Amino acid sequence: MECASCDVGIDHCHGTLVVHPEGGFTECTDVACSDGDRVRHGLIVDCQALGGGCGCATAPGKPLLRKAS
């Protein structure tokens, strides 16, 4: 399967952007992603929708997937 956005050169990410309401930051599941901009991501979820939840509200020091720059 080919990605239509890749074929036409649109700047995008294949990962899922995870949005954290606590602190207002985002992270991406794609380790190669360096931009947490919502426009680049076709898949965006709230961190509480993750399996098992995130816990960012109760455990601010918890390791995250990868913090986007």
Chimera marker file (.cmm) of the C-alpha trace (Angstrom):
<marker_set name="trace">
<marker id="1" x="0.000" y="0.000" z="0.000" r="1" g="1" b="0" radius="0.5"/>
<marker id="2" x="1.335" y="3.438" z="-0.915" r="1" g="1" b="0" radius="0.5"/>
<marker id="3" x="0.757" y="6.659" z="0.993" r="1" g="1" b="0" radius="0.5"/>
<marker id="4" x="-0.953" y="9.311" z="-1.152" r="1" g="1" b="0" radius="0.5"/>
<marker id="5" x="0.594" y="12.120" z="0.911" r="1" g="1" b="0" radius="0.5"/>
<marker id="6" x="4.085" y="10.673" z="0.383" r="1" g="1" b="0" radius="0.5"/>
<marker id="7" x="3.438" y="10.318" z="-3.349" r="1" g="1" b="0" radius="0.5"/>
<marker id="8" x="2.629" y="14.029" z="-3.764" r="1" g="1" b="0" radius="0.5"/>
<marker id="9" x="5.245" y="15.306" z="-1.309" r="1" g="1" b="0" radius="0.5"/>
<marker id="10" x="2.940" y="16.588" z="1.451" r="1" g="1" b="0" radius="0.5"/>
<marker id="11" x="4.742" y="17.104" z="4.774" r="1" g="1" b="0" radius="0.5"/>
<marker id="12" x="3.078" y="14.645" z="7.168" r="1" g="1" b="0" radius="0.5"/>
<marker id="13" x="3.689" y="11.996" z="9.792" r="1" g="1" b="0" radius="0.5"/>
<marker id="14" x="2.615" y="8.345" z="9.863" r="1" g="1" b="0" radius="0.5"/>
<marker id="15" x="2.599" y="8.228" z="13.668" r="1" g="1" b="0" radius="0.5"/>
<marker id="16" x="-0.178" y="9.025" z="16.120" r="1" g="1" b="0" radius="0.5"/>
<marker id="17" x="-0.050" y="12.352" z="17.937" r="1" g="1" b="0" radius="0.5"/>
<marker id="18" x="-0.852" y="11.930" z="21.638" r="1" g="1" b="0" radius="0.5"/>
<marker id="19" x="-2.199" y="15.097" z="23.274" r="1" g="1" b="0" radius="0.5"/>
<marker id="20" x="-1.705" y="15.593" z="27.013" r="1" g="1" b="0" radius="0.5"/>
<marker id="21" x="-4.121" y="18.075" z="28.645" r="1" g="1" b="0" radius="0.5"/>
<marker id="22" x="-1.802" y="18.424" z="31.662" r="1" g="1" b="0" radius="0.5"/>
<marker id="23" x="0.961" y="20.772" z="30.634" r="1" g="1" b="0" radius="0.5"/>
<marker id="24" x="-0.468" y="21.213" z="27.125" r="1" g="1" b="0" radius="0.5"/>
<marker id="25" x="2.174" y="19.189" z="25.329" r="1" g="1" b="0" radius="0.5"/>
<marker id="26" x="2.093" y="16.534" z="22.627" r="1" g="1" b="0" radius="0.5"/>
<marker id="27" x="4.182" y="13.541" z="21.672" r="1" g="1" b="0" radius="0.5"/>
<marker id="28" x="4.237" y="11.259" z="18.650" r="1" g="1" b="0" radius="0.5"/>
<marker id="29" x="4.450" y="7.485" z="18.466" r="1" g="1" b="0" radius="0.5"/>
<marker id="30" x="6.801" y="7.747" z="15.457" r="1" g="1" b="0" radius="0.5"/>
<marker id="31" x="10.352" y="8.041" z="16.795" r="1" g="1" b="0" radius="0.5"/>
<marker id="32" x="11.425" y="9.769" z="13.555" r="1" g="1" b="0" radius="0.5"/>
<marker id="33" x="8.858" y="12.563" z="14.027" r="1" g="1" b="0" radius="0.5"/>
<marker id="34" x="10.389" y="15.851" z="15.112" r="1" g="1" b="0" radius="0.5"/>
<marker id="35" x="7.321" y="18.097" z="14.885" r="1" g="1" b="0" radius="0.5"/>
<marker id="36" x="4.308" y="17.806" z="17.200" r="1" g="1" b="0" radius="0.5"/>
<marker id="37" x="2.161" y="20.016" z="14.970" r="1" g="1" b="0" radius="0.5"/>
<marker id="38" x="-1.420" y="18.722" z="14.686" r="1" g="1" b="0" radius="0.5"/>
<marker id="39" x="-1.544" y="19.631" z="10.990" r="1" g="1" b="0" radius="0.5"/>
<marker id="40" x="1.106" y="16.999" z="10.147" r="1" g="1" b="0" radius="0.5"/>
<marker id="41" x="-0.774" y="14.153" z="11.869" r="1" g="1" b="0" radius="0.5"/>
<marker id="42" x="-3.755" y="12.277" z="10.475" r="1" g="1" b="0" radius="0.5"/>
<marker id="43" x="-4.201" y="10.404" z="13.748" r="1" g="1" b="0" radius="0.5"/>
<marker id="44" x="-4.621" y="12.396" z="16.965" r="1" g="1" b="0" radius="0.5"/>
<marker id="45" x="-5.757" y="10.979" z="20.318" r="1" g="1" b="0" radius="0.5"/>
<marker id="46" x="-6.168" y="12.279" z="23.841" r="1" g="1" b="0" radius="0.5"/>
<marker id="47" x="-3.725" y="10.578" z="26.219" r="1" g="1" b="0" radius="0.5"/>
<marker id="48" x="-6.584" y="9.275" z="28.359" r="1" g="1" b="0" radius="0.5"/>
<marker id="49" x="-7.781" y="7.234" z="25.356" r="1" g="1" b="0" radius="0.5"/>
<marker id="50" x="-4.601" y="5.126" z="25.470" r="1" g="1" b="0" radius="0.5"/>
<marker id="51" x="-5.007" y="1.539" z="26.646" r="1" g="1" b="0" radius="0.5"/>
<marker id="52" x="-4.615" y="1.638" z="30.411" r="1" g="1" b="0" radius="0.5"/>
<marker id="53" x="-4.789" y="5.442" z="30.407" r="1" g="1" b="0" radius="0.5"/>
<marker id="54" x="-1.872" y="7.810" z="30.639" r="1" g="1" b="0" radius="0.5"/>
<marker id="55" x="-1.793" y="8.985" z="34.216" r="1" g="1" b="0" radius="0.5"/>
<marker id="56" x="-0.064" y="12.255" z="33.302" r="1" g="1" b="0" radius="0.5"/>
<marker id="57" x="-2.406" y="14.118" z="35.668" r="1" g="1" b="0" radius="0.5"/>
<marker id="58" x="-1.388" y="11.970" z="38.635" r="1" g="1" b="0" radius="0.5"/>
<marker id="59" x="2.194" y="11.054" z="37.730" r="1" g="1" b="0" radius="0.5"/>
<marker id="60" x="3.966" y="14.030" z="36.109" r="1" g="1" b="0" radius="0.5"/>
<marker id="61" x="7.338" y="12.245" z="36.246" r="1" g="1" b="0" radius="0.5"/>
<marker id="62" x="6.027" y="9.211" z="34.341" r="1" g="1" b="0" radius="0.5"/>
<marker id="63" x="8.112" y="8.373" z="31.240" r="1" g="1" b="0" radius="0.5"/>
<marker id="64" x="6.286" y="9.223" z="28.026" r="1" g="1" b="0" radius="0.5"/>
<marker id="65" x="6.378" y="7.668" z="24.566" r="1" g="1" b="0" radius="0.5"/>
<marker id="66" x="8.676" y="10.360" z="23.195" r="1" g="1" b="0" radius="0.5"/>
<marker id="67" x="8.338" y="14.073" z="23.678" r="1" g="1" b="0" radius="0.5"/>
<marker id="68" x="8.007" y="15.950" z="20.411" r="1" g="1" b="0" radius="0.5"/>
<marker id="69" x="10.187" y="19.034" z="19.971" r="1" g="1" b="0" radius="0.5"/>
<link id1="1" id2="2" r="1" g="1" b="0" radius="0.2"/>
<link id1="2" id2="3" r="1" g="1" b="0" radius="0.2"/>
<link id1="3" id2="4" r="1" g="1" b="0" radius="0.2"/>
<link id1="4" id2="5" r="1" g="1" b="0" radius="0.2"/>
<link id1="5" id2="6" r="1" g="1" b="0" radius="0.2"/>
<link id1="6" id2="7" r="1" g="1" b="0" radius="0.2"/>
<link id1="7" id2="8" r="1" g="1" b="0" radius="0.2"/>
<link id1="8" id2="9" r="1" g="1" b="0" radius="0.2"/>
<link id1="9" id2="10" r="1" g="1" b="0" radius="0.2"/>
<link id1="10" id2="11" r="1" g="1" b="0" radius="0.2"/>
<link id1="11" id2="12" r="1" g="1" b="0" radius="0.2"/>
<link id1="12" id2="13" r="1" g="1" b="0" radius="0.2"/>
<link id1="13" id2="14" r="1" g="1" b="0" radius="0.2"/>
<link id1="14" id2="15" r="1" g="1" b="0" radius="0.2"/>
<link id1="15" id2="16" r="1" g="1" b="0" radius="0.2"/>
<link id1="16" id2="17" r="1" g="1" b="0" radius="0.2"/>
<link id1="17" id2="18" r="1" g="1" b="0" radius="0.2"/>
<link id1="18" id2="19" r="1" g="1" b="0" radius="0.2"/>
<link id1="19" id2="20" r="1" g="1" b="0" radius="0.2"/>
<link id1="20" id2="21" r="1" g="1" b="0" radius="0.2"/>
<link id1="21" id2="22" r="1" g="1" b="0" radius="0.2"/>
<link id1="22" id2="23" r="1" g="1" b="0" radius="0.2"/>
<link id1="23" id2="24" r="1" g="1" b="0" radius="0.2"/>
<link id1="24" id2="25" r="1" g="1" b="0" radius="0.2"/>
<link id1="25" id2="26" r="1" g="1" b="0" radius="0.2"/>
<link id1="26" id2="27" r="1" g="1" b="0" radius="0.2"/>
<link id1="27" id2="28" r="1" g="1" b="0" radius="0.2"/>
<link id1="28" id2="29" r="1" g="1" b="0" radius="0.2"/>
<link id1="29" id2="30" r="1" g="1" b="0" radius="0.2"/>
<link id1="30" id2="31" r="1" g="1" b="0" radius="0.2"/>
<link id1="31" id2="32" r="1" g="1" b="0" radius="0.2"/>
<link id1="32" id2="33" r="1" g="1" b="0" radius="0.2"/>
<link id1="33" id2="34" r="1" g="1" b="0" radius="0.2"/>
<link id1="34" id2="35" r="1" g="1" b="0" radius="0.2"/>
<link id1="35" id2="36" r="1" g="1" b="0" radius="0.2"/>
<link id1="36" id2="37" r="1" g="1" b="0" radius="0.2"/>
<link id1="37" id2="38" r="1" g="1" b="0" radius="0.2"/>
<link id1="38" id2="39" r="1" g="1" b="0" radius="0.2"/>
<link id1="39" id2="40" r="1" g="1" b="0" radius="0.2"/>
<link id1="40" id2="41" r="1" g="1" b="0" radius="0.2"/>
<link id1="41" id2="42" r="1" g="1" b="0" radius="0.2"/>
<link id1="42" id2="43" r="1" g="1" b="0" radius="0.2"/>
<link id1="43" id2="44" r="1" g="1" b="0" radius="0.2"/>
<link id1="44" id2="45" r="1" g="1" b="0" radius="0.2"/>
<link id1="45" id2="46" r="1" g="1" b="0" radius="0.2"/>
<link id1="46" id2="47" r="1" g="1" b="0" radius="0.2"/>
<link id1="47" id2="48" r="1" g="1" b="0" radius="0.2"/>
<link id1="48" id2="49" r="1" g="1" b="0" radius="0.2"/>
<link id1="49" id2="50" r="1" g="1" b="0" radius="0.2"/>
<link id1="50" id2="51" r="1" g="1" b="0" radius="0.2"/>
<link id1="51" id2="52" r="1" g="1" b="0" radius="0.2"/>
<link id1="52" id2="53" r="1" g="1" b="0" radius="0.2"/>
<link id1="53" id2="54" r="1" g="1" b="0" radius="0.2"/>
<link id1="54" id2="55" r="1" g="1" b="0" radius="0.2"/>
<link id1="55" id2="56" r="1" g="1" b="0" radius="0.2"/>
<link id1="56" id2="57" r="1" g="1" b="0" radius="0.2"/>
<link id1="57" id2="58" r="1" g="1" b="0" radius="0.2"/>
<link id1="58" id2="59" r="1" g="1" b="0" radius="0.2"/>
<link id1="59" id2="60" r="1" g="1" b="0" radius="0.2"/>
<link id1="60" id2="61" r="1" g="1" b="0" radius="0.2"/>
<link id1="61" id2="62" r="1" g="1" b="0" radius="0.2"/>
<link id1="62" id2="63" r="1" g="1" b="0" radius="0.2"/>
<link id1="63" id2="64" r="1" g="1" b="0" radius="0.2"/>
<link id1="64" id2="65" r="1" g="1" b="0" radius="0.2"/>
<link id1="65" id2="66" r="1" g="1" b="0" radius="0.2"/>
<link id1="66" id2="67" r="1" g="1" b="0" radius="0.2"/>
<link id1="67" id2="68" r="1" g="1" b="0" radius="0.2"/>
<link id1="68" id2="69" r="1" g="1" b="0" radius="0.2"/>
</marker_set>
